[in-house]
Amino acid sequence: MNEEPQSGGWWRTVPGMLTAAAGIITAVTGLIVALQQAGIFDGEKQKAPQVQNEAIKPSKARENPVPPAPDATKPSSTSQVAPYSVNLSAGTQVRVGDLVYTVLTARLERYAPNKLSLRFEVRMTNNGRYPANFWASSFRLLVDGVPRAPENDLDEVVKDHSAKEGIVEFVIPDTTTNAGLQIGDVGKEAPAISLDLKGVKP
């Protein structure tokens, strides 16, 4: 008779223990959630955006870069290639048969160390009945008696009763003071336009 109430008391305490355990688990879980929302467990994660923000700052500096200061020791490109006019002392027009060559401009420029570029703008007028060649083979520059061919490859065709302009360029030593330009008729005995290059060195 005394054993039955004790047996019944044992089974009644098991649900009580489970309920108590569930209450403890719920309380602990609630505490963890509350601490996580308060940011205690995310202390290290919150520092990461600060590093990203600092990494972004240099990009703002690149939006308006400051140009480097010019080097005063280096000559400007404009001064290196500034052209100088050359006076033609003996006429600027040459007639060869039906062809008339007119030298429009003559420019002297720095080409390289110890070298100059002598550029002529020439118009060829073809008064003949057939097309004619307007090319580099019709030009030579005499420097100290030595004929020089043009550096550029002028190769045009001028139709009959028409005209066309072209550029003829020679490269000469920068010590050259006098030269002669042959047009149309070139060779040892051909006439040449005298060029005075004194005092016009770039």
Buried (B, 14 or more C-beta within 10 A) or exposed (E): EEEEEEEEEEEEEEEEEEEEEEEEEEEEEEEEEEEEEEEEEEEEEEEEEEEEEEEEEEEEEEEEEEEEEEEEEEEEEEEEEEBBEBEBEEEBEBEBEBBBBBBEBBBBBBBEEEEBBBBBBBBBBBBBEEEBBBBBEBBBBBBEEEBBEBBEEBEEEBEEEEBBEBEBBBBBEBEBEEBBBBBBBBEEEBBBBBBBBEEBEB
